[in-house]
């Protein structure tokens, strides 16, 4: 955020608005496709704890600052957002975004070490996703392991931190990341980029196959939630009809499904005759959803 404000001020001083737009595009990519994606569960969870409040405060601060930053070049668009976002909740705020002070850069909020670490995490994540595309194994099917030979000591240090590794594994839907010392990995699905070697184990065990079935089920029910125009915080009850091996897989991952779907109950108790149907692991499954 602070780097975007710095880029905007520099662009205005040099009469080079195109540079602001380039910086905005990069910021949007990082904010929308990384921060918001990684924070979804913080917004969705039912507990109104400090972590959830911090997530919303951060989101509000970023959006209100971006609106003020872009106001000179998008005057009407930013004004509409400002009225809906700021004035609707704070009547004491200036009447217009164009009456607010232009954002100043706060150097104390810039953490260069953290930025470098996250750049590494995102880079490795992208390499893993590229490998998954090469493997032609769908992203909702968990895979056992990815092997990484880091290009330097900083990359190795980042990939030795459990919190960073957990984010890469979740984004790639992989169970384990293993660091290796040389490029002689025998796995066929691999690539090398700027000195980093990444190789993917695509073995699908029966347990991983069951988890893949549960994730496909989750995706279908999430689509049904959206079709019903449910709020992201609405809790639901799910009933479904499926062959025994599908029921076994969903039962084994019931805790995961209930958390992801905000479901108070998931039962293999028979869906209604008019329930939507879809193919799951080659079998027809019907699912009924109602608000809890």
N, C-alpha and C positions, 0 to 999 in steps of 0.2 A: 504494500500500500504506500509506504513512504517513498519507495523508488518511483512509483507511478506519479506521485505528486511532484517529485523532483524533476522527472522527465517532462511533466506538463509545464512547470514554471520555466524550464530551460527552453522548451519549444515556443512558448509565447514570447519570451525575450528575444528569440532569434527569428520570429515570424515564420516558424517552420511547423505548422499545425500537423502536417503529415507525420512528423516524428511522434507527436502525442498519440495519433491513431495507431501507429505501430506498437507503441508501448502499451496502449490499452488492449490491443489484441493479445499480446503476450500475457498481460495481467489477467485477462478474462480466461485464457486457457488454463493458467495456473490456479486461479480462484475457483472457477466453475468445475473444471474437470479433475481437480485434485482436492483442494480444501473442502469444497462442499460435498463431493463424493465421499471423502474420508470422514465427514462429520455427520452423515445422514442419521446414524443411530443416535447421536447426541440430540438431534432435533426430534426424532420419533419416539424416544423412550417415554414411558408414562410417568416416571418419577420427576417431580419438579425440583431437582437438586441443583447444587451450585454449578455443576458441569453443564447442565442444560441451559441454565441462565447465562453462563459465560459464552456458550455457543451462539445464543440469540443476540447477546450484546455485541459480540464480535461481528456478526453478520450485519446488524444495524449500523455499527460504526463504519464498516467498509462501504455499505451501500450509500449511506448519507455522505460520506467523504467523496466517493466517486461522483455522485450527483453534483456536488459543489465544484469538483475538479473539472467536469465537462460542461458546466453551465455556460461558459462563454461561447462554446462552439455548437452546443445543442440546446439553445435557450428554451424552446417550448417543450421539448421532450423532458428535459430535466425539471422544468417547473411542474409538470404534471406529476412526476414521480415524487418530487419534494412535498407537494401538497398532500399526496396520499400517504407518504412514508413518515414525514416529519410533522407537518402542521396538524394532521389528523390526530396525533397523539400528544402534541405539545403546543397548545394554543399560544404559549408565551414565546415561541420561536419567531424569528423574523417572518414577515408576511410573505416574502418571496425568496426563492433561492438566490436571486440576484441582489438581495439585500444582505446576504451573509458574507462573512469574511472569507476570502479565498484561502484554501488550506495551506498551511506552512509545513515544511519538512521537519520532522522530529527525529534527529539523528540517533537519539537514545533508543528508539524502537527498532533500529536496524541491527539484526544479528547475522553478520556475514558467515559465521561458522555454521549456523543452523541452515541458512540458505544453501550453502555448499553441500551440506549433508542431504538436504531434501532433493537438490538437483541430482545427486547420485542415486538416491532411492527411485526417483521418477525415471531416470535413464535405465536402470536395471529392470524396473517394472516394464518399461516399453520393450526391452530386449526379450523379456520372458513372454510378453504377449505376441511379439513377432514369431517366436518359436512355436507358440500354441497355434498360430495361424498356419505355419508350415506343417505342423503335425496333423492338421485337419481333425483334431479332436475338439469337439464343441467346448466352449468355455465353461459351461455348467457341469461338465464332467470333471471331478477332481482327479489330479494326477499325483503320483507319489513323491517326486523329488525333482528339483532343478539343481544343477551343478554349476558353480561359478568360479572361474579363475580371475581374481581381481587384477586390474591393470597397475595398481600402485598401492602404497600403504594406506593412503586415505580411504580408498575404496574398500580395502580389506577391513579397516577399522569400522566403517559404516556398516558393512555386512556382518560384523561381529556383534552388533547391538540388537538385542531381541526385539525391541519396539519397531525398529526400522525393518527388520526381516519379516516381522508379522504383517506389516503393511504390504510388502511385495508378495508374500504368499497369499494373502487374501485377495489382492487384485488379480493374481494369476490363477487362483483356485488350485493351489499346490500345497502339499502337506509339509514339505521340508526343503530347506535350502542348505546345500553342502558346499563348503569352500574347498577347492582343490588347488594343487601346487603346480601342475603342469598341464599342457594342452593335449595330452594323450588320452583323453576321455573316449571310451569306445562307443558311446551312444551315437546313433546316426543323426538324431535331430539336434543340431548345434549350429552356432554362428559365432563369429568373432567380430568385434567392433571396437576400434580404437584401443586395442590391447586387452580388451576384456573378452574372455571366452565364456559362453553360456551354453549348457547342454541340458536337454530335457528327457527325463524318463517317462515314457508314455504307457507304461504297464498299468492296466486297469484290473485290479483285484476284485473279487466278489463284493468286498466291503465298500470299495470305492464306487462300484457300479450302483450299489444301493443308495449311496449318498448322492450320486448323480441323478437317480430317479427322484429323490426327495427335492433336489434343487429344481428339476424340471416342473415338479408339482408346485413348488413355491412360485415359480415364474407364472404358471397358468393362473393360480389363485390371485396373485398380485394384479394380473391383467383384469380379472373379474372385479376386483376391488375398484379399479379405476373405471371400469365400465358402469359400475353402480354409483359412481360419483361419491364414494365414501371419503371422508376426511382422513388424512394420514394418521390421525390419532384414534380413529374409530376402532373399537374392538369388535371382533366377529366370532361367529361359530361356523364350523365347517363340517359337512357330512358328505361322504363320497362312497361310490361303489367301484370296486376294482377287483381283479383276480388276486388270489392269495399271495403270490410272490410280490405284487405291488404293495399290498397291505403290509406285508412283512417289512419291506424297505421303508415305508412311511412311518410305521410304528417305531422302527429302530431310530428314526431321526425326528421323533415327535417334538422333542424339546426345541430343536433348531427351528422347526416349522412354526411352532407356537410363538416363538420370539420374533421371527421374521414377519409373520402374518398378523401379529397382534391378535392371536386367536385364543379365546378362553377355552375352546373345546375343538378337537379334531377327531371325528369318529368315522369308522368304517361301518356306518349304520344304514347305509342305503340313501342315495340322493333322491330327490323328487323326480317324477317322470319327465318333467320339463327342464331338468337341470342341464346346463351346458356340458357337452362331451368333447373330449380331446384324446389324442393318441399319446400314450406314455409308455416308453420302452416297447413299442409295437403293440400295446394293448389298449383297448378302449376303456376310458375312465370317465365317470360323470361326477360332477361336483356341485353341491348346493351350498350357498353362502347366505348368511343373514347377519344383520347387526346384532351384537350381543346386548 
